[in-house]
Amino acid sequence: MGYYIETVVIKGKAKWLRENAKATSDQQPGTIPIVVLDNGAFEAAGIAFNQTEFDHFMCPSGRRFEVVYVPREEVIKLCPFVEDRLEW
């Protein structure tokens, strides 16, 4: 099932993460990849807490996606349950 970041928007989650959680397009030390997947009516912001999870999100599915990188502390604020799983 994975871990996801819930936002107040159903579309435009990458933009929301940039504006509210210090997300960037470039991976930096101390950041966690968040894969924003377009599911048509809504977007899902999946937390790639390790390499295996990242690879799972990146499997070809035909859906549009964008990867943003969020500082670890911001990810924990937005989804505290994932803290013990973060391997990056």
N, C-alpha and C positions, 0 to 999 in steps of 0.2 A: 504493500500500500504506500509506504513512504511518508515523508513529512512535507508539509506545504505551508507556505506563508499566506495567511488570510489578510486581505486588504479591504479597504472600503470601496474599491472599484472592481468591476468584473472584467473590464477590458482596460488596457493601458497599464498593466501591472509593472512592467519594466520601468516605465516613466515614473510611476508612483514610488518604486523602490529607489530610483535616483533622487527624487525630491524629498523622501522621508526616511531613507535608511542608508544614505551615503553610498549607494551602489555606483559602480563604474563599469565600463566595458572592458577594462584591462585588469587581468589578474595581478594582484599585489600580495606580498606576504601578509598573512593574517586574514585573508578574505576567503569566503566560501562561495562556490559557484551556485547560482540560482538559475534554473532553467525554466523560463517562462514559455509555456506551451499554449498555442492557440487551439482551443477546442470548439471553435465556431461561436457559440453563444457566450462563452466565457473563456478566460485564461486561467491556467493553473501555474503557480509559482513553486516549482518543486525544489526542495533543498537537496543538492547533491552532496550528502554528508561524507562520502568517500568515493574513491575511483570507480568502484563497482556500480554505485548508484548513479554516478555521472554517466558512465557508459550505458546504463539502462535507459536513462532519459534521452541519450543521443541516438538510440536505435532508430533507423529510418521508419517513420510512421506516416509520412505524407503531411503531417501537421507543420505549420510554421512555428518557429521557435526563436528565442533570443536568450543568450546567456549573459547574465550580469553577475558581478562579483560584489558581495556585501561583506563588510567587516564582521568578523566572528561575533563580537559583542552585540551588534545590531541583530544578527540572526537569532541569537539567544533571547534577546528582548522580544522579538516577534514570534518566536516558537520555542519556549523554554524546554519543552519535552525532548528536543533534539540534542541538547547540550552533550549528553553522555555518548552520543553516536558520532559526533564531529571528529573526523580523522585528519582534516586538513590543517 
